[in-house]
Amino acid sequence: MTTKDTMRAKGAQAIGAMKEVVGKATHNRKLEAEGKAEKAAGHGLDAKEKAKHRLHKPWH
């Protein structure tokens, strides 16, 4: 996994988590849902990159 892709995935997870918390605190369901979706997208990107890395890793 490249550093750029790692930072993009972790950034999406962090921003999504913040939006989710702010949405809950302000009772803004739209912002909360947007945060959950962005956090899930970050987890998906992270999983995709880890899987891609495992496929290219030489077997021992």
Buried (B, 14 or more C-beta within 10 A) or exposed (E): BEEEBBEBBEEBBEBBBEBBEEBEEEEBEEBBEBBBBBBEBBBEBBEEBBEEEEEEEEEE
